[in-house]
């Protein structure tokens, strides 16, 4: 009589453990193997790693000076003004086809 009462007391723990075991078992059987995924995606992973390495390399070797950052801000503001429609006509109003 004592064992069924303890099993009944732990029924949610036992059910949770069974569900966890079934989930792990089904993932192992159904999911593709890691080497299969790496074999399929290795070009994408390699190119992404190379691009990130180049970005870090250029960030370390080409630091921006303070004058460069202000010119970038001015260029960005000019571009935003142009896109917003607040641009001035070009100085040379003649077209190349004239």
Phi and psi in degrees as GROMACS dihedral restraints (atoms count N, CA, C in turn):
[ dihedral_restraints ]
;  ai    aj    ak    al  type     phi  dphi    fc
    3     4     5     6     1   -74.3    20    10
    4     5     6     7     1   -37.6    20    10
    6     7     8     9     1   -68.5    20    10
    7     8     9    10     1   -47.1    20    10
    9    10    11    12     1   -60.1    20    10
   10    11    12    13     1   -32.4    20    10
   12    13    14    15     1   -67.9    20    10
   13    14    15    16     1   -39.7    20    10
   15    16    17    18     1   -68.3    20    10
   16    17    18    19     1   -38.8    20    10
   18    19    20    21     1   -65.4    20    10
   19    20    21    22     1   -40.5    20    10
   21    22    23    24     1   -65.4    20    10
   22    23    24    25     1   -33.7    20    10
   24    25    26    27     1   -69.4    20    10
   25    26    27    28     1   -33.9    20    10
   27    28    29    30     1  -101.5    20    10
   28    29    30    31     1    20.4    20    10
   30    31    32    33     1   -62.3    20    10
   31    32    33    34     1   -35.6    20    10
   33    34    35    36     1   -72.0    20    10
   34    35    36    37     1   -35.7    20    10
   36    37    38    39     1   -66.9    20    10
   37    38    39    40     1   -42.3    20    10
   39    40    41    42     1   -65.3    20    10
   40    41    42    43     1   -43.0    20    10
   42    43    44    45     1   -63.1    20    10
   43    44    45    46     1   -41.8    20    10
   45    46    47    48     1   -63.4    20    10
   46    47    48    49     1   -41.3    20    10
   48    49    50    51     1   -65.4    20    10
   49    50    51    52     1   -39.8    20    10
   51    52    53    54     1   -64.8    20    10
   52    53    54    55     1   -42.9    20    10
   54    55    56    57     1   -64.0    20    10
   55    56    57    58     1   -39.6    20    10
   57    58    59    60     1   -64.0    20    10
   58    59    60    61     1   -43.6    20    10
   60    61    62    63     1   -63.7    20    10
   61    62    63    64     1   -43.0    20    10
   63    64    65    66     1   -64.6    20    10
   64    65    66    67     1   -38.8    20    10
   66    67    68    69     1   -64.7    20    10
   67    68    69    70     1   -47.1    20    10
   69    70    71    72     1   -63.0    20    10
   70    71    72    73     1   -42.4    20    10
   72    73    74    75     1   -62.7    20    10
   73    74    75    76     1   -44.3    20    10
   75    76    77    78     1   -68.8    20    10
   76    77    78    79     1   -35.5    20    10
   78    79    80    81     1   -65.9    20    10
   79    80    81    82     1   -40.0    20    10
   81    82    83    84     1   -65.8    20    10
   82    83    84    85     1   -38.8    20    10
   84    85    86    87     1   -78.1    20    10
   85    86    87    88     1   -39.1    20    10
   87    88    89    90     1   -90.7    20    10
   88    89    90    91     1   -37.6    20    10
   90    91    92    93     1   -69.9    20    10
   91    92    93    94     1   146.3    20    10
   93    94    95    96     1   -70.0    20    10
   94    95    96    97     1   156.3    20    10
   96    97    98    99     1   -71.7    20    10
   97    98    99   100     1   155.3    20    10
   99   100   101   102     1   -62.4    20    10
  100   101   102   103     1   -39.9    20    10
  102   103   104   105     1   -67.1    20    10
  103   104   105   106     1   -30.9    20    10
  105   106   107   108     1   -65.6    20    10
  106   107   108   109     1   -43.7    20    10
  108   109   110   111     1   -65.7    20    10
  109   110   111   112     1   -43.8    20    10
  111   112   113   114     1   -64.7    20    10
  112   113   114   115     1   -37.2    20    10
  114   115   116   117     1   -64.8    20    10
  115   116   117   118     1   -32.4    20    10
  117   118   119   120     1   -80.5    20    10
  118   119   120   121     1   -40.6    20    10
  120   121   122   123     1  -100.4    20    10
  121   122   123   124     1     7.5    20    10
  123   124   125   126     1   -61.3    20    10
  124   125   126   127     1   -35.8    20    10
  126   127   128   129     1   -64.7    20    10
  127   128   129   130     1   -40.4    20    10
  129   130   131   132     1   -65.3    20    10
  130   131   132   133     1   -44.3    20    10
  132   133   134   135     1   -65.2    20    10
  133   134   135   136     1   -39.9    20    10
  135   136   137   138     1   -66.9    20    10
  136   137   138   139     1   -45.1    20    10
  138   139   140   141     1   -67.2    20    10
  139   140   141   142     1   -37.2    20    10
  141   142   143   144     1   -64.4    20    10
  142   143   144   145     1   -42.5    20    10
  144   145   146   147     1   -63.7    20    10
  145   146   147   148     1   -40.4    20    10
  147   148   149   150     1   -66.4    20    10
  148   149   150   151     1   -41.1    20    10
  150   151   152   153     1   -64.0    20    10
  151   152   153   154     1   -44.2    20    10
  153   154   155   156     1   -63.9    20    10
  154   155   156   157     1   -39.0    20    10
  156   157   158   159     1   -63.2    20    10
  157   158   159   160     1   -41.6    20    10
  159   160   161   162     1   -65.2    20    10
  160   161   162   163     1   -39.5    20    10
  162   163   164   165     1   -62.4    20    10
  163   164   165   166     1   -45.9    20    10
  165   166   167   168     1   -65.6    20    10
  166   167   168   169     1   -38.5    20    10
  168   169   170   171     1   -62.9    20    10
  169   170   171   172     1   -47.8    20    10
  171   172   173   174     1   -69.1    20    10
  172   173   174   175     1   -31.6    20    10
  174   175   176   177     1   -66.6    20    10
  175   176   177   178     1   -34.5    20    10
  177   178   179   180     1   -79.7    20    10
  178   179   180   181     1   -36.9    20    10
  180   181   182   183     1   -90.0    20    10
  181   182   183   184     1   -20.2    20    10
  183   184   185   186     1  -123.5    20    10
  184   185   186   187     1    72.5    20    10
  186   187   188   189     1   -72.0    20    10
  187   188   189   190     1   146.4    20    10
  189   190   191   192     1   -83.3    20    10
  190   191   192   193     1   137.1    20    10
  192   193   194   195     1   -87.0    20    10
  193   194   195   196     1   172.0    20    10
  195   196   197   198     1   -68.1    20    10
  196   197   198   199     1   -32.1    20    10
  198   199   200   201     1   -70.0    20    10
  199   200   201   202     1   -34.1    20    10
  201   202   203   204     1   -66.2    20    10
  202   203   204   205     1   -39.6    20    10
  204   205   206   207     1   -68.1    20    10
  205   206   207   208     1   -35.0    20    10
  207   208   209   210     1   -70.5    20    10
  208   209   210   211     1   -36.2    20    10
  210   211   212   213     1   -68.1    20    10
  211   212   213   214     1   -34.8    20    10
  213   214   215   216     1   -65.5    20    10
  214   215   216   217     1   -39.1    20    10
  216   217   218   219     1   -65.9    20    10
  217   218   219   220     1   -40.9    20    10
  219   220   221   222     1   -65.8    20    10
  220   221   222   223     1   -40.9    20    10
  222   223   224   225     1   -65.2    20    10
  223   224   225   226     1   -39.7    20    10
  225   226   227   228     1   -65.0    20    10
  226   227   228   229     1   -41.0    20    10
  228   229   230   231     1   -66.2    20    10
  229   230   231   232     1   -39.7    20    10
  231   232   233   234     1   -62.9    20    10
  232   233   234   235     1   -42.3    20    10
  234   235   236   237     1   -64.8    20    10
  235   236   237   238     1   -42.1    20    10
  237   238   239   240     1   -64.1    20    10
  238   239   240   241     1   -40.3    20    10
  240   241   242   243     1   -63.6    20    10
  241   242   243   244     1   -38.9    20    10
  243   244   245   246     1   -65.4    20    10
  244   245   246   247     1   -44.7    20    10
  246   247   248   249     1   -66.5    20    10
  247   248   249   250     1   -35.3    20    10
  249   250   251   252     1   -74.0    20    10
  250   251   252   253     1   -10.2    20    10
  252   253   254   255     1    93.5    20    10
  253   254   255   256     1    10.8    20    10
  255   256   257   258     1  -102.0    20    10
  256   257   258   259     1    48.0    20    10
  258   259   260   261     1  -106.3    20    10
  259   260   261   262     1   153.2    20    10
  261   262   263   264     1   -89.6    20    10
  262   263   264   265     1   152.5    20    10
  264   265   266   267     1   -66.3    20    10
  265   266   267   268     1   153.7    20    10
  267   268   269   270     1   -63.6    20    10
  268   269   270   271     1   154.4    20    10
  270   271   272   273     1   -64.9    20    10
  271   272   273   274     1   -39.8    20    10
  273   274   275   276     1   -91.8    20    10
  274   275   276   277     1   104.0    20    10
  276   277   278   279     1   -83.0    20    10
  277   278   279   280     1    -8.2    20    10
  279   280   281   282     1   -77.5    20    10
  280   281   282   283     1   144.7    20    10
  282   283   284   285     1   -89.2    20    10
  283   284   285   286     1   158.4    20    10
  285   286   287   288     1   -68.2    20    10
  286   287   288   289     1   -23.1    20    10
  288   289   290   291     1   -79.3    20    10
  289   290   291   292     1   -10.0    20    10
